[in-house]
Amino acid sequence: MDPEVSLLLHCADWKGLRKCQVQVELSERYNRQTDPALEDHIEKLWKERLAKEPWIFNGAKFRLHSFSLACDKNFEADDACIKNYKENLVEINSKEEDTFTAINACIGDKATALPSKESQRQEECVLILRLGLTSYKDYLGTNWSAQAEELCRRGEVEFGDPLLFLAQPLGVGAVLSTMDDQIVFIRRSHRVAEAGGLLDIPGGHPEPKVVCENLGLKICEDKISMVMLSPVAVVTELYSSVCAEIRDEINIPLKFLGEPLLIGIALNHTSAGRPSAEFYISQKVVPERWC
C-alpha cells in the first residue's frame, strides 16, 4: 500500500454502499475555522500560484468534517471513528517515515469501521457524511501549504481539533473495472497544482455548483451557501460526479457505466490527510464503435 495513503473508512466487506445507503448532514458548523492572519496567508499563496500557473481556478468544494456508519441497531461507529484519527494527525503529518504504520495505529479497527464476521446484510448499513463548504483556494492555502503541519498543531493546541483550520475538500476516485477485468489508470496533466504527470485513477470532486444548477439555481460559486443545497441532491452529486469524471477523463459514456459502489474513504497524507471517497464501478457493455 502507498505509505502516503491510509484508510479512514473501509466498506469493501459490505460489498460497497449504494447511493440509497448514504446520507449527508449539511451545516456551517462543519466549515473550516479561520482568522485574519490565515486568510492573508491563503490570499498570498493564491496570488503567487496564479502568477506561476494562470490556468488554475478557484471553485467551491464540500468539506468532510466527520461521519457516522451504522450497521444494524447493534453497531454504530459515530464521531469516535474520526476522534482517534484527529488525536494523532499532528504526529502523523510531522513524520515522513512509516506513515502507514502510524495511521493504522491511530485509526484502528473502530475508526475504519471494519465489519465483524457476523456483519449484517449490505442494505442495513447507512453512512452519514457531515459536510461543510470550502474551496480549492482554501485547500492550496491550508492542506497543500508548507504551514499545514503548523496549522494542525495550532488547531490541536488551541481547540483540540487538528483539522479545524484545514480545508479538507472531499474528492472522489474511481476503481473502474473494464469488461476484460482490467483496472484503468490515467496520467495526470502537468498543468495541475498537485501530482502533475503522475499515474492516478480517474477522479475529481463533487461540485456544490452542480448541485445548485440541478436545483435550478444559477449563482456564482463564491456566493454558494448551505441554505441553497439539498442533502438528497448532494448525495446524488457525490455518486454522479465520479461517473462524470470517468466520462470526461476516459471517454466512456455514462450509459456504459454500472452503478457506483462506495468502497471507502482514503486519506492522502501528502496533502495533510485530504479525504477522497473511493468507488468501484464496472463497465456494463463495450460500445459498438469499439468493436
Secondary structure, 3 states (H helix, E strand, C coil): CCCCEEEEEECHHHCCECHHHEEEEECHHHCCCCCHHHHHHHHHHHHHHHHHCCCCCCCEEEEEEEEEEEECCCEEECCHHHHHHHHHHHHHHCCCCCHHHHHHHHHHHHHHCCCCCCCCCHHHEEEEEEEEEEEHHHHHHCCCCCCHHHHHHHHHHHHCCCCCCCCCECEEEEEEECCCCCECCEECCCCCCCCCCCEECCEECCCHHHHHHHCCCCCCHHHCCHHHCCHHHHHHHHHHHHHHHHHHHHCCCHHHECCCEEEEEEEEHHHCCEEEEEEEEEECCCCHHHC
